[in-house]
Amino acid sequence: MNYRVYKDGFEKVLPIKATGTATFSDAAVAIARLRIANEKSIQNNIAEFIKQLGKLTDIQ
């Protein structure tokens, strides 16, 4: 996922690659495990974006 950050002529692209997994203990049905893994991946992706956004010093 590429996040694009804009502010007053400043532009930065933050490429974020995060994954998520689910095991049988999360859900016995495969489609439910896939949904859980997707949700975890999205959560991890957003968390990593916020982490990288906090490291930007150019945007302040």
N, C-alpha and C positions, 0 to 999 in steps of 0.2 A: 504494500500500500504506500502510495506517495502522498504525503500531506504537503500542501502548499500554504506557506504563511506569508501574509501581506501586512505591511504597515508603512504608511507615508513614503511610498516609493521603494521600500525594502521588500525584497522577495527572497524566500528561502524554501527549497524543497527538502523535506525530511523523508527519506525512504525508510520505512519501518517494515521489518519482517519478524513477525511473532507467530508462534504456533500454540496449539492447545491439543490436549489429548484427553481421552476418556477410556476408562477400562470397564471390564465386565462388572466390577463392583459399583460403578456409577450407574449402569443400566444394563439389564440383561438383553434387551431388544436392540438389535444393531442400529436401527434408524434413530432410536433415542440416544444411543452413544454418539452417533454422528452429530445430532443436534447439540448435545452437551459439548462435544469437542469444538464445534463451530463457535458456540457461545464463549468458551474459554479462550479460543483464539482471538475473538473480537475484543474481549476484556484485556487480554495481554497486549494486543495491538494498541489499544487506547492508552493503557498504562505506560507503554514504552514511548508513545508519542508525547505524553505529558512530561515524562522524564527528559526526553530530548529537547522539548520546548523550554524546560527550565534551565537547560544548559546554554541556551542562546543568549549571547551578550550583545549581539549586533542590533537586536530589535528594540532595546530599551532606549 
